Amino acid sequence: MTNFKVGGKTLLEIGYPKSPVFRTAIKVMDEHFSHLTRDEVIAVLKNVLADPAAYTDDPLLGQIAAQLMMPVAPAEIALREIPVPYAVFGKEHIADGAIQQLQNAVRLPVAVAGSLMPDGHQGYGLPIGGVLAADNAVIPYGVGVDIGCRMCLSILDLPVQSLLANDDVYKQQLMNFTKFGAGVEWKKREADPVLERKEFKEIKFIKNLFDKAAGQLGTSGSGNHFVEWGIATISDAQNEWGLVPGDYVALLSHSGSRGLGAQIAGHYTQVAKDLCPLPEKVRHLAYLDLNSEAGQEYWLAMNLAGDYASACHHLIHKRLIQAMGATLLARVENHHNFAWKEMYEGKEVIVHRKGATPAGKGVLGVIPGSMTAPGFIVRGKGEVTSLQSASHGAGRLMSRTMAQKSITDQQLKQVLQDNGVTLIGGGLDEAPGAYKDINTVMAAQTGLVEVIGSFVPKVVRMADGGPPED
């Protein structure tokens, strides 16, 4: 005769987690231990709960032990009822979807403050142009897929007239010393200190990416990545390099951490999602506590990818500068897909800039336009409400699909001709008409940066048209 029948209420009182173990424990105890008294049943269940590993070989109680030892999926994390403060710059130029994404992000439990730049448009997780300060947590998708995507501008001592009169020479060197597209590699691999980093040896996931990183070093991705010759005009007589105001030949590049960064982003985003289940509308904003092993590992991997992206740019510039027999006069560079430890209202926070340029007081950066529109060399003003950030470009006006449907080859050819630009590669999805007016974007952020120079593209190389690699 059954003395005691186990139920869910009893299991909860003992301390069993509300999980599939309930069904298993009830079934095992009912079928095989029904002859025991209530106290005896509870004693057995408590013993298994206290040390499930000790019962793994037991043919009956081992079934309960196995369920107890299985990882329990964390409960969905609730968002804040009241969002933390945020600011939107150039709101009239930003689609509602991007603003809504920021409004979702500033309701994360770890959110401290947010902002959206005037080039903002909808992305995954954070909008492109979104900035989010978090409390001791890093969001892989808040950094983005192309970790450390950055700008690099080299100002050279070449005569401006040589570019205007002999653009074929500049075009040929771009053909010789750049490679674009998904998976492309150089046959002859270059040595670089970034490939000697300890992360490639000490982080298991990163070890397997070394060969990819070594092969792709010094190459560029697809989508909006480019390397271009143009004319830089320095307008600030008090510029940081002591250059005489005027026109200079310059080399500008835009790309990131290639397959290395994409693989890191994909892996740690999934780790974050497994550890940090969020409501469906913000699931891409899953975060990692920086005190956790996963958080520390991603932070090291992210910084490695950022330094790798920088090394790619430096190698591209080195090759082209040497090929042209030029001397470097000045350089400006900055990440715009990254996370930094910074101070906000007296406290250290993690500032994520997904498609946003660092603009701390006195910090230099480059904000490009399009393949025919000017870019700008800027000095940050350190505006607190923007989290010391500015736009990272003009920002998309059309999606890639819409641009390919709306813009013709002839229209692209005409706008290139009208602006005196030679294009190698590129596609309709990157046509100037697919982007916002850079001058409108700059006018919306005069409180964030001051312009100290400009860059006008003349010979542009991009990958063939198509979706971005990363």
N, C-alpha and C positions, 0 to 999 in steps of 0.2 A: 504494500500500500504506500502511495506517495505521501511523504511527510511534508514536503515543501516544494513549491513550483516557482522557479526563478522568473522574474519579470524585468522589464526595462527599468522600472523605478528602483528596484533593488540594486541593479547594476550601477545606476547613476549614484546611489547612496554609497556604494563601496568605492567608487572613484573611477569606474570604467569610462573610457571616452565614448561619446556618442558616435558610433561608427559601425561598419559591418560586423565588428566583434560581438555586438549585441545578439545578432541572429545566431552566430556560431555558439556562443556561450549558452544561450537558452536551449538550443538543440542538444548540445552535448550533455548538459546537466540533466535535462529532462529524460533523455534516452538512456543514460548510463549511470546517473547518480541519484535517481529518484528515491532510492532506499535510505538516503541520508536525511538527517534532521536539518532544520533551518540553519542552526549554528554551524553544523558540519559543512553544509553547502557553502555558506558564506566564508568559512575558514579556507576551504579549497580555492574558492575564487580569489580571495585576498592573497593567498600564497602565489598563485599564478600571476596576478597583477604585479606583485612586488618584485618577482624575478622570473619573467617569462622565459629567459634563456635557459633556465634550469629545467624547463619542461618541454623543450623542443623535440626530444626523442620519445616523449610519452605518446603512445598511439591515440589517446583520447584527449587529454589536456593539451597536447601539442598543437591541436587544431586551434584552440583558443590562444595559445602562446604565439603562434604564427601571425594571427590577426593583430595581436597587441604589438608585435615587433615591426609591423608594416608602417611606413611613414604615413602620418595622418595629414591629409591636405588641409592647409590652413583655411580658416573661415574667410569669406569675402570681407575685405576691408572697407569700412564705410567712409564716405567723403565728408568733409566739413559741411555743416549747414550754412555757415557764413564764410564766404571766400576771404582770403587775405587780400591786402591792397594790391591793385595793379593799375597800370597806365597804358593807354593806347595812343600812339603818335600817328598823325595822318589818317585818322579813323575814316574819313570820307573816301579814302582810296583803298580801303581794305574790305574784302567780302565778309559777310556775316559769319560764314563757316569758320574762318580763321579766328575771328573774335570769340566765337563760341568755344573753340578748342582751348584758347587761353583761359576763358572763364571756367572751364572744366579743370584745367591744370591747377589753378589757384585754390581749388577746393581739396587738393590732396592733403592728407594729414601732415606731411612733412613740408608743405609749401610755406614760405615766409613772405615772398612778394613776387610780382610778375610784371612783365611789360611786353608790348608788341610794337615792332618797328614799322615804319611806313611802307616798307616793301613787303609786308606780311601777306602770306597766302596759305591756304589750307595744306596740311601735310598729314603725317601720322603721329599721334601723340601730341607733342608740341607743334604748333603751326610753324611754318618756315618764317623766320623773323621773330620767333618767340623767345623770350628770356624768362627763366624761372630760377629764383633763389630757393634752395631747400635746406632743411636743417639736418646736417650730418648724413645725408643720403644722396646717392647718385642715380640718375635715371638714364639707362643706356639709350632709350629712344628720345630722351631729351637732348642728348648729344647728337644723335643722328646715326645713320648708316655709314656715311662717309666720314669717319672720325678724323678730325684734324684738317678737314678741307680748308684750304687757305689761299690767300693771295700773296704774291711775291713780285715786287717791282724793283728792277735794277736800272739805275740811271747811268748812262755811259758817256764816254768822251768822243763818240763818233759825230761827224758833221751831220746836221739835220738834212742838208741837201743831198747827202749820199743815200739816205733812205727815200727821199722824194724822187730822185733821178734814177736810182738803181735798185728798185724794189725787187727785181728778179733775183739779185744776189741774196737779199734777205730772205726771200721766199725759198730759195734753194737750201739755205742753211737750216731753215725750219724743217724742210723735207728730210735733210740728212741727219739731224740730231734730235728729233722728237718722234715718239711713237704714241699712238692713241688707240683706245678701245678695250673692250672686255678681254682680260686674259693675256694681253700682249706682253712680250718680254724682249729684252735685248739678248742677242746671241752671246755677246761678250759681256760678262757680268763685271760690275764695278765693285771695288772694295769700299766700305764706308764704316765708320765707327758705330753707326746705328745697328749694323748687322752683328756686332760683337756684344750687344747688350745681354745682360744676364737673364732677362725675361725669356729669351729664346731657349734658355737651358733650364730655367727653374719653374716655369709655368707649363704644366703638361699640355694644355690646349694650344699654347703658343708654339711649342716645339714643332708641332706638325705643320706650322705655317711658315717656317723658315725658308724653305725652298721657294715657295711662292713669292715671299718678300724679296729674296735675293734676285730672282728673275725679273720682277717688275720694278725694281728700284730705278728711278729716273725715267719712268713712263707716266703717261697721263690717262685718265679715264675717258668715258664718253659723256653724252649729255651736254651739259653746259661748261665742261672743262675746255680750257684753251691755252695756247701759248701764242703771244702776238708781239710784233714790233709796232712801235708807235712813237708819238711825239709827246714827251712830258714837258709841261710848262710850269716852272716854279714861279709862283707869284708872291710868296712871302719873303721879304728881304731878310727876315730874322730866322730863316729856316735852320734846322738842326745841323745841316752839313756844311754850312757856310758857302753854299752855291750862289753864284751870281744869278739873280732872277732872269728868266728867259727860257728858251726852248732847248730841249736835249733829246737825243735818241734814247729810247727806253725799251726795256723788255718786260712784259707783264705775263704772268702765268697764274692759272687757277686750276687746282686739282687737289686731291686728298691722298688718303692712305691706301688706295687701290684695294686689291683683294684681301690684304691683311686686315685692314680696317673693317671691311664688309663682313668678314668671317667673325671677327671679334664682336662686332655689333650684334650679329645674328645669334651667336652663342649665348652671350650674356643677357640679351633681351629675353631669351627663353628661360634662362636661369631666374631672372627677376620675376617673370610671369609665374613660374612655379612656386616661388617663395612669397610672392606678394600679389595674391589674387585681388584684382580691383573690379568694380562694375564694368560691364561691357563697353560703355562709351569712353572709358579712360584706360582700358586694359593695356594699351601701348605705353602708358606712363608708369608701369610697374617699376619699383625702385629697389635699390640695394642699400642696406645700412652700411655705412663706411666702417663700422666696428666689426662687421662680419667678415668671414674669410672670403666669401664671394664678392663683397663690396671692395675689399682691399685688392683682390685679384683683378677685378675689372679696372680699378683705378690705375694700377700698374700697366695693364694692357692698353688702356686708353692713352696714357702718356707715351707709351712706346709707339703707338700708331701715330700720335701727333708728331713725335720727333721723326718718325719715318717719313711722314708727309713732307716735313720741312726738308729732309735730306733729298727727297725726290726733286723738289724745286731747285735746291742749290746745285744739284748735279746737272739739271737741264740748263740752268743759267750759265754754269761753268763751261759747258760744252759750247754753247752758242757764243758766249763772250770771247772764248779762245778762238773759235772759228772765224770771228769777225776781226780779230786782232785788236780788241777794244780793252779799255781800262774801266773798272768799276769806280764810279764817283760816289754813289749813294745807293742805299737799299731800304725799302720799306716792306714789311711783311706782317701778316697776322692770320691766326686761325679764325674760322667762324662757325665751326661745328665742334664744340668742346665744352668741358666743364672746368671751372677754376675755383680754388679756395680764396675767397675774398671777404672783406669786412662789410657788414651792413648793419647800421644802427648799433655799432659797438660789439657786434657778435660775428664770429666766423660762420659763413654759410657757403654752400656749394652753388655757384652761379652757372647755370646751363645756358649756353647761347647756341641755339639751333638756327643757323643762318642769320647770325647777328655779329657785328664787329665790336670788339672791345673798345671802349671809348672813355677810359679813365682819364683824369686830368693830365694833359700833356702826352698821352699815349697816341702814337702815330698808327695810321691804318690806311688801307686802300679800299675804296668802294667803286666797283666797276659799273659801267652802264650796259651796253650790249656790243655786238660786233661792229656797230657803226656809231654808237653814242659814246660820249666821253665818260671817263671814270674820274674819280677825284682822290687826291691825296689829302688826308684829313688829320686834324689833331683833336683829340677828345677833350671835352669840357668837364667830364666827371659828374654828369647830371645824375642825381640819386634816384629820381623817379623812373629813369630808364634803366636802372641798375647798371649805370655807366656803360651803356651800349648804344650802338647805332645800326643802321641798316647794313646788309652785306652786299647790296646791289640794288638794281632797279626793282626786282621782284616780278614774278610772272603775272601777265595780264590774261593770258590764255593758257589752258592746259596744253600739253603736247599734242593730244589728239585733235583738239580744236584748232590749234595752229596749223597742223598738217591739212586740215579740211578747209581752212579759211584763207591761207596764204599760198599763192602760186609761185612756181619757180621764176616766172618772169618778174613778179613783184619783188622777190628777193634780189634778183639780178639787178633790177633797176635801182633799188635803194643802195646796194653796194657801189654801183657806178656813180650815183649822185654824191656819195660820201668819199669817193676815191679809196675804197677799201678792196684789197685783194683777199679772197677767201679760199682756203684750202680745206676741203672736207665740209663739215657743217651740214645741217639739214633744215627743213622748213620749221621744225619744232623749236629751233633756236633763232629763227629770223627776228630781226629787231621789233617787228610788229607784235611779237608774242610777249613783249615786256612792257612794263609801265614806263612812263616818261621819267628818266633819271632826274631831270631838273625839278619835276614836281616832288619826287621823293626827297631830294636834297632840301627843298624849300620847307618841307615838313619837319626837318630835324636840325634847324639852325641853332636850336638850344642845346643840341647834343654834341655837335662837332663844328670846328671851323675849317674852312677849306684853305689849304696852303699851296695847292697845285692841282693840275689836271693831267689827264692822259687821253690822247686821241689815237685809237687804233688805226693802223695802216695796212699791215700784212698779218692776217689771222689764220691760225691753224687750229682745227677742231677734228674730232672723230667724225666719221660719216654719220648721217642722220639716224636717229633712233633713240630708244629710251636710255636713261643713264644706267651705268653699270652699278653704281653704288649710291 
